Amino acid sequence: MKKELIASIKEKELQLAKLKEHIDKSEVCSDLYNKVLIEKAILKKQLENLQQNSVIERIKHLIPRHREKLICDYFKG
């Protein structure tokens, strides 16, 4: 998933580079440039969330969980 997002972001960057030359010449190109720019921002946010979630999951595994007390725990000993 991560590699696919990175590849998509690179593809969007190439599209933006090509469209940047034609922004002033055509309104259609300008609109398309804006659309691709938004798509790239969405992909970057998804990648950021994916990386953040994996870090959080790693931390959760390191922190010991407190075991909930059961009724039988009160009657031991």
PyMOL commands that set and color helices and strands:
alter all, ss='L'
color gray80, all
select helices_A, chain A and resi 2-20+27-62+71-74
alter helices_A, ss='H'
color red, helices_A
deselect
rebuild
show_as cartoon
